[in-house]
Amino acid sequence: MLRLLADENFNGRILRALRCQFPERDRGVLPPEMGKDLVRERFDLFRHTLTALHGYRPRPYGGRVTLFRAAASQPPGEAGLTAGWGRLATTDAHLIPDADHHTLLQRPALDRLLESLQSGLALADA
C-alpha cells in the first residue's frame, strides 16, 4: 500500500476521482487550491503516518497516564476503560458519558472532561 501511495499516477487518479465525486468543487465545497500538489502533500503525510504506525512498538512507561474515554465510542462488550494502556503504564481512566469521539470536545461533554482534568491536576498538586 505504501508503494501505491508513492506512485505519482495514483495521486493523479485520486485527484480525478475527487473531482468527479465532488462536482460541487466550483461551488466552494472543496478548496479551489485542491490541485495535484495539495493531493501529493496530503498523501505524503498519510504515507509517512502509515510508515510510523507500522514501525511503532509500544513499550512500558514508568509514569502515570490519564485516559479520557467517550462512552459512546466504547466498543460493544468492552468492560475495561484502559483500552490496553493499563499493560504499559499505571492508568487512571475516566468515562465521559453521553459523548462520542466527535462530541467529546463539545459541551456538555467538554464540561465533564474539564472537571475530570481539573480534579486530576488538583490531586497531582497535592
JOGI-V209702 format. One line per field, one symbol per residue. burial: + if it has 16 or more other C-alpha atoms within 10 Angstrom, else -. A space follows every 10 residues. Layout:
burial = ???
//
This chain:
burial = ---------- ++-++---+- ---------- -----+--++ --++--+--- ---------- ----++++++ ++-+------ ++--++--++ +-+++++-++ ---+----+- -++--++--- ------
//
